[in-house]
Amino acid sequence: MELQRAEVIALVRQTVLDPPRGVARLLALDPPLQARWIGLGIVMTLSALLATLSEMMLAVATDHRIAPAPAPITMVIVQGVLLVYGAWAMAFFGQRFGGRGQFADALLLVVWMEFVLILGQVVQLAMVALFPMSALVLTVALVGLMFWLLVRFTAALHGFENIALVAFGVIAVFVGSALFFGIVLVVLGVMPAPVA
């Protein structure tokens, strides 16, 4: 299974414009599980590098008046945990509502979604370097793209047809997960408890 550059570009375009067909095409490739984990490692690393570069650019732009970014290795680990949890949640909660998707396929879709978002981050960094005022607009656009892909990927993976319900489910799982992990981090002392 090898994709040429033109095929990758076409798949990225199809992923954004027609997610169900993009998902079908991705799943039809059926890479081995090992390749999916390798892909996870690659996007984890690329995402952490981009985040570090972004923080460095922001530090220069603000004359180092912002808090220093976490170490790159920490960012890689956090990114990996979030992506694996995202794949697990996509498969697990979808199955609870009658979906047919499996973790291995959810992992493939999450890795691909992260790759598409990384391409968006590259464009964002280039645009911000040229037009600093575009940072907020581009950030909102990337968040919107992430939500769009997550909802459509989840629906396509499990065979769900009601996109509105899937969107509601994604938001509910996201909020619930954020609350749960926030409480865990406070209990473990990783994050300070909020002060009233």
C-alpha positions in Angstrom: 0.0 0.0 0.0 1.7 3.1 -1.2 0.2 6.5 -1.9 1.8 8.9 -4.4 1.9 12.6 -3.6 -1.0 13.4 -6.0 -3.1 10.7 -4.4 -2.4 12.0 -1.0 -3.4 15.5 -2.1 -6.6 14.2 -3.7 -7.4 12.2 -0.5 -6.9 15.3 1.7 -9.2 17.3 -0.6 -11.8 14.5 -0.6 -11.5 14.2 3.2 -12.4 17.9 3.7 -15.1 18.2 1.0 -16.7 14.7 1.1 -15.7 13.0 4.4 -17.9 9.9 4.0 -16.2 9.0 0.7 -12.8 10.0 2.1 -13.4 7.6 5.0 -14.5 4.8 2.7 -11.3 5.3 0.6 -9.1 5.4 3.7 -10.6 2.2 5.2 -10.3 0.4 1.8 -6.6 0.9 2.0 -6.6 -1.3 5.1 -3.0 -0.7 6.3 -1.8 -3.2 8.9 -2.2 -2.3 12.5 1.6 -1.7 12.9 1.5 0.9 10.2 -1.4 2.7 12.0 0.7 2.9 15.2 3.7 4.1 13.2 1.5 6.8 11.6 0.4 7.8 15.1 4.0 8.2 16.1 4.7 10.4 13.1 1.8 12.7 13.6 2.5 13.0 17.3 6.0 14.1 16.5 5.1 16.5 13.7 2.3 18.1 15.8 4.7 18.6 18.8 7.3 20.2 16.5 4.8 22.5 15.0 3.4 23.5 18.4 7.0 24.2 19.6 7.7 26.3 16.5 4.5 28.2 17.0 5.3 28.9 20.6 8.8 30.1 19.6 7.3 32.5 17.0 4.8 33.8 19.6 7.5 34.3 22.1 9.5 36.4 19.6 6.4 38.4 18.6 5.5 39.2 22.2 9.2 39.8 23.3 9.1 36.7 25.5 6.3 38.0 27.7 4.5 34.6 27.7 5.1 31.5 29.7 7.6 29.1 28.2 6.1 26.1 26.3 6.4 22.6 27.8 9.3 20.5 26.7 8.8 18.9 23.2 8.9 15.4 24.6 6.1 16.3 27.0 4.1 17.6 24.2 4.7 14.4 22.2 3.5 12.3 25.1 0.4 14.4 25.7 -0.4 14.5 22.0 -0.1 10.7 21.9 -2.3 10.1 24.9 -5.0 12.5 23.5 -5.0 10.8 20.1 -5.2 7.3 21.4 -8.0 8.3 23.8 -9.7 10.0 20.9 -9.6 6.8 18.8 -10.8 4.7 21.7 -13.6 7.1 22.5 -14.7 7.2 18.9 -14.9 3.4 18.8 -16.2 2.8 22.3 -19.0 5.4 22.5 -20.1 4.8 18.9 -20.5 1.1 19.6 -22.5 1.9 22.7 -25.1 3.5 20.4 -25.2 0.7 17.9 -22.2 1.6 15.7 -20.1 -0.9 13.9 -16.7 0.8 14.0 -13.6 -0.9 15.6 -10.7 0.7 17.4 -8.2 -0.1 14.6 -10.2 1.8 12.1 -10.9 4.6 14.5 -7.1 4.9 15.1 -6.5 5.1 11.3 -9.1 7.9 11.0 -7.8 9.9 14.0 -4.2 9.6 12.6 -5.4 10.8 9.2 -7.5 13.6 10.7 -4.4 14.8 12.7 -2.3 14.7 9.5 -4.9 16.9 7.7 -4.9 19.3 10.7 -1.1 19.4 10.6 -1.2 20.5 7.0 -3.6 23.3 8.2 -1.2 24.2 10.9 1.6 24.6 8.4 -0.6 26.9 6.3 -1.5 28.8 9.5 2.1 29.3 10.5 3.0 30.6 7.1 0.1 33.0 7.0 0.7 34.2 10.6 4.4 34.9 9.7 3.2 37.1 6.8 -0.1 38.4 8.3 0.1 38.3 12.1 -3.5 39.6 12.5 -4.8 36.4 10.7 -3.9 34.2 13.7 -7.3 34.2 15.4 -9.3 33.7 12.3 -7.1 30.8 11.2 -7.2 29.2 14.7 -11.0 29.3 14.6 -11.0 27.8 11.1 -8.8 24.9 12.3 -11.0 24.2 15.3 -14.0 24.2 13.1 -12.3 21.9 10.6 -11.4 19.5 13.5 -15.0 19.4 14.7 -16.3 18.9 11.2 -14.0 16.0 10.5 -14.5 14.4 13.9 -18.3 14.4 13.5 -18.3 13.2 9.9 -15.6 10.6 10.5 -17.5 9.2 13.5 -20.7 9.0 11.5 -19.0 7.3 8.6 -17.1 4.8 10.8 -20.2 3.6 12.6 -22.8 4.0 9.8 -24.7 6.7 11.6 -27.0 8.9 9.4 -28.2 11.6 11.8 -25.3 14.0 11.8 -26.9 16.3 14.3 -27.1 13.6 16.9 -23.5 12.6 16.2 -22.4 16.2 16.7 -24.3 16.3 20.0 -22.7 13.1 21.1 -19.2 14.3 20.1 -19.7 17.5 22.2 -21.1 15.5 25.1 -18.1 13.1 25.1 -15.7 16.0 24.8 -17.2 18.0 27.7 -17.5 14.8 29.9 -13.9 13.8 29.1 -12.6 17.3 29.9 -14.4 17.3 33.2 -13.2 13.8 34.1 -9.6 14.4 33.2 -9.6 17.8 34.9 -10.8 16.2 38.1 -8.2 13.5 37.9 -5.4 16.0 37.3 -6.5 18.1 40.2 -6.7 15.0 42.5 -3.2 13.9 41.4 -1.8 17.4 42.0 -0.8 17.9 38.4 -3.2 20.9 38.1 -4.0 23.3 40.9 -7.5 23.3 42.3 -9.6 26.3 41.2 -9.9 29.0 43.8 -13.3 30.4 44.5 
